[in-house]
Amino acid sequence: MKDKGIVISTKAGFARVEVGCLNACKSCAARALCLKNDLDTGLLSVRNTLQAHPGDEVTIDVPDTMYSKTLIHLFAVLLGGCLSGLALGYLASRWISLGASESSLIGLCSGVLAAGFLLTFYFKKRNNSDLYPVITGITRKGEHHE
């Protein structure tokens, strides 16, 4: 999805861009990153690859497909952890003195924790900057250029 906005501030390769909130905001993949206010505008943190300055009018590209892929992977790992934990807990009930229900619940919790640790390690190691919207063009220079 492409959008236009005005750069409000910049810091360390990122920019805060004010975008107008339209009806498309309800289905926008970046709405989790958007800080919407009461004036029907939102603030997005975007990668500032073009070194835009405050006051510049910019076009941004929101990586919808990347959000979708990441969410699918995230939920697949969590679901896999849940199902694996349940199965291992159920199988372990044959060797421990707990019933199948109790050991399955313990396995479920263990599977969710293991999946959570895997996801935490994965996202800390991964370069997550490709999940941020990126400035793709400067349509009008602002007054604050040096």
C-alpha positions as a Markdown table, in Angstrom:
| # | Residue | x | y | z |
|---|---|---|---|---|
| 1 | Met | 0.0 | 0.0 | 0.0 |
| 2 | Lys | 1.3 | 3.4 | -0.9 |
| 3 | Asp | 0.5 | 6.6 | 1.1 |
| 4 | Lys | 1.6 | 10.2 | 1.3 |
| 5 | Gly | 2.5 | 12.2 | 4.4 |
| 6 | Ile | 4.6 | 14.9 | 5.9 |
| 7 | Val | 7.8 | 14.2 | 7.9 |
| 8 | Ile | 7.5 | 15.5 | 11.4 |
| 9 | Ser | 10.9 | 14.4 | 12.8 |
| 10 | Thr | 13.9 | 12.3 | 12.0 |
| 11 | Lys | 16.2 | 10.2 | 14.1 |
| 12 | Ala | 18.8 | 7.4 | 13.4 |
| 13 | Gly | 17.6 | 6.3 | 10.0 |
| 14 | Phe | 13.9 | 6.6 | 10.8 |
| 15 | Ala | 11.3 | 9.3 | 10.4 |
| 16 | Arg | 8.0 | 10.1 | 12.0 |
| 17 | Val | 5.5 | 10.7 | 9.2 |
| 18 | Glu | 2.1 | 12.2 | 9.7 |
| 19 | Val | -0.4 | 10.5 | 7.3 |
| 20 | Gly | -4.1 | 11.2 | 6.8 |
| 21 | Cys | -6.4 | 8.4 | 8.2 |
| 22 | Leu | -8.9 | 7.3 | 5.6 |
| 23 | Asn | -11.3 | 4.4 | 5.4 |
| 24 | Ala | -8.4 | 2.3 | 4.2 |
| 25 | Cys | -6.9 | 2.5 | 7.7 |
| 26 | Lys | -9.2 | -0.2 | 8.9 |
| 27 | Ser | -7.6 | -2.7 | 6.6 |
| 28 | Cys | -4.0 | -1.3 | 6.7 |
| 29 | Ala | -1.3 | -3.7 | 7.8 |
| 30 | Ala | 0.7 | -0.9 | 9.4 |
| 31 | Arg | -2.1 | 0.2 | 11.8 |
| 32 | Ala | -0.3 | -1.6 | 14.6 |
| 33 | Leu | 2.6 | 0.9 | 14.1 |
| 34 | Cys | 0.4 | 3.9 | 13.6 |
| 35 | Leu | -0.3 | 6.3 | 16.4 |
| 36 | Lys | -3.7 | 7.6 | 15.5 |
| 37 | Asn | -5.0 | 10.8 | 17.1 |
| 38 | Asp | -8.3 | 12.6 | 17.2 |
| 39 | Leu | -7.6 | 14.8 | 14.2 |
| 40 | Asp | -8.0 | 11.9 | 11.7 |
| 41 | Thr | -4.2 | 11.7 | 11.1 |
| 42 | Gly | -1.8 | 9.1 | 12.2 |
| 43 | Leu | 1.9 | 9.0 | 12.9 |
| 44 | Leu | 4.0 | 6.2 | 11.4 |
| 45 | Ser | 7.6 | 5.4 | 12.2 |
| 46 | Val | 9.1 | 4.7 | 8.7 |
| 47 | Arg | 12.6 | 3.9 | 7.4 |
| 48 | Asn | 14.2 | 7.1 | 6.1 |
| 49 | Thr | 16.3 | 5.7 | 3.3 |
| 50 | Leu | 16.2 | 9.0 | 1.3 |
| 51 | Gln | 17.2 | 11.2 | 4.2 |
| 52 | Ala | 14.0 | 13.3 | 4.2 |
| 53 | His | 13.9 | 16.2 | 6.6 |
| 54 | Pro | 11.1 | 17.6 | 8.7 |
| 55 | Gly | 8.5 | 19.4 | 6.6 |
| 56 | Asp | 9.1 | 17.2 | 3.5 |
| 57 | Glu | 6.1 | 15.7 | 1.8 |
| 58 | Val | 6.9 | 12.1 | 1.1 |
| 59 | Thr | 5.4 | 9.0 | -0.4 |
| 60 | Ile | 5.7 | 5.8 | 1.7 |
| 61 | Asp | 5.3 | 2.2 | 0.9 |
| 62 | Val | 3.8 | -0.1 | 3.5 |
| 63 | Pro | 5.0 | -3.7 | 3.2 |
| 64 | Asp | 1.7 | -5.5 | 3.4 |
| 65 | Thr | 3.0 | -8.8 | 2.2 |
| 66 | Met | 5.9 | -8.8 | 4.6 |
| 67 | Tyr | 3.4 | -8.3 | 7.6 |
| 68 | Ser | 1.3 | -11.1 | 6.4 |
| 69 | Lys | 4.2 | -13.5 | 6.0 |
| 70 | Thr | 5.6 | -12.6 | 9.4 |
| 71 | Leu | 2.2 | -13.1 | 11.1 |
| 72 | Ile | 1.8 | -16.5 | 9.3 |
| 73 | His | 5.2 | -17.6 | 10.6 |
| 74 | Leu | 4.5 | -16.3 | 14.1 |
| 75 | Phe | 1.2 | -18.1 | 14.4 |
| 76 | Ala | 2.5 | -21.3 | 12.8 |
| 77 | Val | 5.3 | -21.5 | 15.3 |
| 78 | Leu | 2.9 | -20.9 | 18.2 |
| 79 | Leu | 0.4 | -23.5 | 16.9 |
| 80 | Gly | 3.2 | -26.0 | 16.3 |
| 81 | Gly | 4.4 | -25.4 | 19.9 |
| 82 | Cys | 0.9 | -25.9 | 21.2 |
| 83 | Leu | 0.3 | -29.1 | 19.3 |
| 84 | Ser | 3.7 | -30.6 | 20.0 |
| 85 | Gly | 3.4 | -29.8 | 23.7 |
| 86 | Leu | 0.0 | -31.4 | 23.9 |
| 87 | Ala | 1.2 | -34.5 | 22.1 |
| 88 | Leu | 4.3 | -34.8 | 24.2 |
| 89 | Gly | 2.4 | -34.2 | 27.4 |
| 90 | Tyr | -0.1 | -36.9 | 26.5 |
| 91 | Leu | 2.6 | -39.4 | 25.6 |
| 92 | Ala | 4.5 | -38.6 | 28.8 |
| 93 | Ser | 1.4 | -39.4 | 30.8 |
| 94 | Arg | 2.1 | -43.1 | 30.2 |
| 95 | Trp | 5.5 | -42.8 | 32.1 |
| 96 | Ile | 4.6 | -40.3 | 34.8 |
| 97 | Ser | 2.0 | -40.5 | 37.6 |
| 98 | Leu | -0.2 | -37.8 | 36.2 |
| 99 | Gly | -3.4 | -38.3 | 34.2 |
| 100 | Ala | -3.5 | -37.6 | 30.5 |
| 101 | Ser | -5.4 | -34.3 | 31.0 |
| 102 | Glu | -2.9 | -32.8 | 33.5 |
| 103 | Ser | 0.2 | -33.9 | 31.6 |
| 104 | Ser | -1.3 | -32.6 | 28.3 |
| 105 | Leu | -1.9 | -29.2 | 30.0 |
| 106 | Ile | 1.7 | -29.1 | 31.3 |
| 107 | Gly | 2.9 | -30.1 | 27.8 |
| 108 | Leu | 0.7 | -27.3 | 26.2 |
| 109 | Cys | 2.2 | -24.7 | 28.5 |
| 110 | Ser | 5.7 | -26.0 | 27.9 |
| 111 | Gly | 5.2 | -26.0 | 24.2 |
| 112 | Val | 3.9 | -22.4 | 24.2 |
| 113 | Leu | 6.9 | -21.3 | 26.3 |
| 114 | Ala | 9.3 | -23.1 | 24.0 |
| 115 | Ala | 7.7 | -21.5 | 21.0 |
| 116 | Gly | 7.9 | -18.1 | 22.7 |
| 117 | Phe | 11.6 | -18.5 | 23.4 |
| 118 | Leu | 12.2 | -19.5 | 19.8 |
| 119 | Leu | 10.3 | -16.5 | 18.5 |
| 120 | Thr | 12.0 | -14.1 | 20.8 |
| 121 | Phe | 15.4 | -15.4 | 19.7 |
| 122 | Tyr | 14.4 | -15.3 | 16.0 |
| 123 | Phe | 13.1 | -11.7 | 16.2 |
| 124 | Lys | 16.1 | -10.5 | 18.2 |
| 125 | Lys | 18.5 | -12.0 | 15.7 |
| 126 | Arg | 16.5 | -11.0 | 12.6 |
| 127 | Asn | 16.7 | -7.6 | 10.9 |
| 128 | Asn | 13.2 | -6.4 | 11.5 |
| 129 | Ser | 13.6 | -3.1 | 9.6 |
| 130 | Asp | 12.0 | -4.7 | 6.5 |
| 131 | Leu | 8.7 | -4.7 | 8.5 |
| 132 | Tyr | 8.6 | -0.9 | 8.7 |
| 133 | Pro | 7.1 | 1.3 | 6.0 |
| 134 | Val | 9.8 | 3.0 | 3.9 |
| 135 | Ile | 10.0 | 6.4 | 2.3 |
| 136 | Thr | 10.1 | 5.8 | -1.5 |
| 137 | Gly | 10.1 | 9.4 | -2.7 |
| 138 | Ile | 10.2 | 13.0 | -1.7 |
| 139 | Thr | 7.4 | 14.9 | -3.6 |
| 140 | Arg | 8.0 | 18.3 | -2.1 |
| 141 | Lys | 10.9 | 19.7 | 0.0 |
| 142 | Gly | 10.1 | 21.3 | 3.2 |
| 143 | Glu | 11.5 | 24.6 | 4.6 |
| 144 | His | 13.9 | 23.0 | 7.1 |
| 145 | His | 16.6 | 21.8 | 4.7 |
| 146 | Glu | 20.1 | 22.7 | 5.6 |
